Amino acid sequence: MERLQKLIAESGYCSRRKAEELIKNGKVFVNGVKVTELGTKATFGDQIMVNGQLIEYQGKEYYLFYKPRSVVCTTKDDKGRKSVLDYFDDVTEKRIYPVGRLDYDASGLLLLTNDGDFANLMMHPSNKIDKFYVVKVKGIVTPSEIKTLKNGIKLDNKKIYPSRVKLKKMDKRSLTSIVEITVHDGINHEVKRLMASIGHEVIKLKREMFGFLSLGNLKSGEKRNLSSKEIKKLYNLAKNKSSFR
């Protein structure tokens, strides 16, 4: 949460002092409600209107990225491996960082931003934002093993209940299976550990959705900016999840 006049100023609309005058003169609305108190706080997820104009908060950057396999999510790697940040040299000079992580050998949807509050909100396990994965494993996954996952697995002294588990395909010739699984707990290597708990080693892992966001038409290594509408929807998703905990 930031003071409203600071958000307006950082959007580039006007100076902070001018923003304070606009607030006191009743020219500012937050989510449709007129605001006249200078101590009022808001976030980029709120709809801020000044003199009838929607404020776009330009100081922060938000990206959706299709992470390839064999790429690290750390900003620096002592082994000299390629980082997700190498894919952003052409679009920003700001210090952005991943929202959570995908393993080196995993691929799929990853968010990156320079907004620490947004990143923390998205990663906090209490907000229970769903992440949907498609995972290929060694061996034939049985219906009873799927049921075991649905009934909960204990990881890090906590019972983990995937939001959804479905056996998508099995290949008896190659002795492999493809499973769709949705989790929301934010535990390290969660999907790999869940599959290991029922005796299956992960061969490939791909995150296809984060909340309501999907990869869409992006190809591996491609990225796009999140829209202000998507950012606001993510904030609201986290807030709504928080209200049920």
Secondary structure as UniProt FT lines:
FT   STRAND          2..3
FT   HELIX           4..10
FT   TURN            11..12
FT   HELIX           16..24
FT   TURN            25..26
FT   STRAND          28..30
FT   TURN            31..32
FT   STRAND          33..35
FT   TURN            38..39
FT   STRAND          41..42
FT   TURN            44..45
FT   STRAND          48..50
FT   TURN            51..52
FT   STRAND          53..54
FT   TURN            58..59
FT   STRAND          62..67
FT   TURN            78..79
FT   HELIX           84..88
FT   TURN            89..91
FT   STRAND          97..98
FT   TURN            104..105
FT   STRAND          107..113
FT   HELIX           116..123
FT   HELIX           125..127
FT   STRAND          131..138
FT   HELIX           143..150
FT   STRAND          153..155
FT   TURN            156..157
FT   STRAND          158..160
FT   STRAND          164..171
FT   TURN            172..175
FT   STRAND          176..183
FT   TURN            188..189
FT   HELIX           190..197
FT   TURN            198..199
FT   STRAND          202..210
FT   TURN            211..212
FT   STRAND          213..214
FT   TURN            216..217
FT   TURN            220..221
FT   STRAND          223..225
FT   HELIX           228..242
FT   TURN            243..244
//
